[in-house]
């Protein structure tokens, strides 16, 4: 069910869900996003893991996506290193990126499958970098980024021209096979797309709408939202 609260409390609750997953299954496989949305979650996750001395040695971490032809300082792997891997002293052998692996989905399956995947939602309804018109039965693949997505990510680059045009992303099916999904949607600018995704038709034009098919999805927002499931 959706959770409506302020961003800090929503992020804290989501972080506790991640910690509980790790405690329940110390060899958990986690799918991790980047960008503005999960920053508070990662901050709370680090604090809880340190305070409660959570054993993370068996956890495997899978980045959702990665730019193609990007400078190292702007790569999502660098973001995750700085945001969570290094602060928690995660073994780099347990950290994976889709751009480093020829068959990311096969690797995930060999590791036992994703137990918990954290997502944000783009203004055009994308999840990970699955842009509009991505088919439901898609696996990890290369994608050409929509201009709206590039514009939304411009703040992380010197100019729009520096934002990569291509990326690699987990596919819709890769994500839907995760045993649990947490979706974070913060700021009132996401109200319209969240309503279209969850209270409208399920369609390729809004990739996030496929999440309505998942049996174990939790939504965390900082605005009033009702999912008419």
Buried (B, 14 or more C-beta within 10 A) or exposed (E): EBBBBEBEBBBBBBBBBBBEBBEEBEEBBBBBBBBEBBBBBBBBBBEBBEEEEBEBEEBBBBBBBBBBEBEEEBBBBBBBBEBBBEBBEBEEEBBBBBBEBEEBBEBBBEBEEBBBBBBBBBBBBBBBBBBBEBEBEBBBBEBEBBEBBBEBBBEBBEEEEEBBBEBBBBBBBBBBBBBBBBBBBBEEEBBEBBBBBBBBEBBBEBBBBBBBEBEEBBBBBBBEBEBEE
